[in-house]
């Protein structure tokens, strides 16, 4: 049974696979979890995040809400009972000084950080999961490469 402790590449061309992986990762999310999302515009980062947050809402007995991209707000925050999820989209950040007002570097022990476009931070930010979304060369299929710091079984996704 393969365990992803360093890196796993999964075909996520079917959206149901994206949903199932997001839900599986959501089951490992708790305070002080940071997920970094890499990839081109439109490759599936926000869709993945929507499934992850909606799963956490459902798991905590809450109604699912709309999960829009925070491209223009830069940050959206979700209160899921005692769990706070901060979804950052750094795409529009042009100057690193802008990051100072976002609280992105605050102690994350009290919340979950979901960071799209983390390369803008220009530093190695400690994370629980690094998720790199990519297209194949014909832009027909999508893949997700997951690097993480915990044992994680992705065996079941090969059967979907």
C-alpha distance (Angstrom), angle and dihedral (degrees) to the residues before:
residue distance angle dihedral
X1 . . .
X2 3.84 . .
X3 3.77 116.2 .
X4 3.81 118.7 -163.5
X5 3.76 106.3 -139.3
X6 3.77 96.5 143.2
X7 3.78 112.1 13.1
X8 3.82 140.6 -15.4
X9 3.83 128.6 -179.0
X10 3.78 116.2 -152.3
X11 3.80 131.2 -177.4
X12 3.83 105.2 -122.8
X13 3.80 97.0 174.4
X14 3.83 87.9 122.4
X15 3.81 109.4 67.5
X16 3.82 91.2 -142.9
X17 3.81 88.3 66.5
X18 3.81 90.4 52.4
X19 3.80 88.5 51.6
X20 3.82 94.6 48.2
X21 3.81 93.1 48.1
X22 3.81 91.4 47.2
X23 3.80 90.0 51.6
X24 3.79 92.5 47.7
X25 3.80 91.7 50.8
X26 3.82 90.1 44.2
X27 3.80 88.0 59.0
X28 3.83 87.5 62.8
X29 3.81 95.1 46.6
X30 3.79 120.1 109.7
X31 3.78 137.5 143.9
X32 3.79 112.5 -48.4
X33 3.81 93.2 29.6
X34 3.79 117.3 135.4
X35 3.79 123.2 -167.7
X36 3.79 119.8 -170.5
X37 3.82 118.0 -156.3
X38 3.81 119.9 -157.7
X39 3.81 128.1 179.9
X40 3.77 146.9 88.8
X41 3.78 124.7 -64.1
X42 3.79 111.5 -77.3
X43 3.79 97.2 16.9
X44 3.83 95.5 116.8
X45 3.82 109.5 -88.6
X46 3.80 96.9 126.4
X47 3.81 92.2 40.6
X48 3.80 88.7 55.3
X49 3.82 90.8 48.1
X50 3.81 91.2 49.4
X51 3.81 90.9 55.1
X52 3.80 91.2 45.7
X53 3.83 94.7 51.2
X54 3.82 93.5 41.6
X55 3.81 89.6 52.2
X56 3.82 90.7 51.5
X57 3.81 89.6 49.5
X58 3.80 92.4 49.7
X59 3.81 92.5 44.9
X60 3.81 88.9 53.7
X61 3.81 94.3 49.3
X62 3.79 95.4 -105.0
X63 3.77 129.9 130.8
X64 3.78 115.6 -101.4
X65 3.78 112.2 -106.4
X66 3.76 133.8 -160.3
X67 3.82 110.7 -85.2
X68 3.79 107.5 -157.0
X69 3.76 124.7 -175.0
X70 3.81 111.0 -95.4
X71 3.81 90.9 -142.7
X72 3.80 92.5 128.7
X73 3.83 98.8 28.9
X74 3.82 90.6 42.8
X75 3.83 89.6 -149.8
X76 3.81 134.5 43.7
X77 3.78 120.3 -175.7
X78 3.79 126.5 -154.8
X79 3.79 125.1 -165.7
X80 3.78 109.2 -151.3
X81 3.79 102.5 179.6
X82 3.82 103.9 -73.2
X83 3.80 92.9 -11.9
X84 3.80 119.6 90.3
X85 3.79 117.4 -161.4
X86 3.80 118.9 -163.7
X87 3.79 114.3 -163.9
X88 3.80 111.9 -163.3
X89 3.81 124.1 -169.9
X90 3.79 108.3 -170.4
X91 3.81 96.7 180.0
X92 3.81 94.6 110.5
X93 3.81 95.7 45.4
X94 3.79 108.0 115.5
X95 3.80 100.9 168.6
X96 3.80 125.0 40.6
X97 3.81 88.2 -137.0
X98 3.81 87.1 72.7
X99 3.81 88.7 65.8
X100 3.82 91.3 66.3
X101 3.80 91.9 73.5
X102 3.80 96.1 47.9
X103 3.79 99.0 68.6
X104 3.78 89.4 -132.0
X105 3.79 91.5 137.8
X106 3.80 94.6 46.5
X107 3.75 118.7 118.1
X108 3.80 102.9 -76.4
X109 3.81 96.7 -159.1
X110 3.79 90.7 109.8
X111 3.78 100.2 48.0
X112 3.80 148.2 25.9
X113 3.82 118.4 -103.0
X114 3.79 121.4 -150.4
X115 3.80 108.5 -176.1
X116 3.79 123.9 -171.6
X117 3.81 115.9 -165.8
X118 3.85 94.5 15.3
X119 3.81 91.0 167.2
X120 3.82 85.8 80.9
X121 3.80 88.3 68.9
X122 3.79 87.7 69.5
X123 3.77 92.0 -151.0
X124 3.73 139.0 81.1
X125 3.76 105.5 -93.0
X126 3.77 114.5 -165.8
X127 3.77 110.6 -113.3
X128 3.76 141.1 177.8
X129 3.81 92.9 -147.6
X130 3.80 133.3 18.4
X131 3.78 111.6 -163.1
X132 3.79 119.6 -168.7
X133 3.79 116.2 -170.0
X134 3.79 118.6 -162.0
X135 3.78 142.9 167.0
X136 3.77 124.9 -131.0
X137 3.82 116.0 -111.6
X138 3.84 92.7 -88.4
X139 3.83 92.8 48.3
X140 3.82 88.6 -124.0
X141 3.78 101.1 110.9
X142 3.77 132.9 39.6
X143 3.76 129.0 -144.8
X144 3.74 134.8 -166.5
X145 3.78 121.5 -150.6
X146 3.78 111.8 -163.5
X147 3.78 124.9 -164.2
X148 3.76 116.4 -179.1
X149 3.76 144.8 165.7
X150 3.81 98.0 -131.2
X151 3.80 135.1 63.5
X152 3.75 108.4 -92.5
X153 3.82 130.8 174.2
X154 3.81 115.8 -139.8
X155 3.81 95.1 168.1
X156 3.81 94.2 109.5
X157 3.81 94.1 59.7
X158 3.79 92.7 64.8
X159 3.84 88.1 66.8
X160 3.82 98.1 54.2
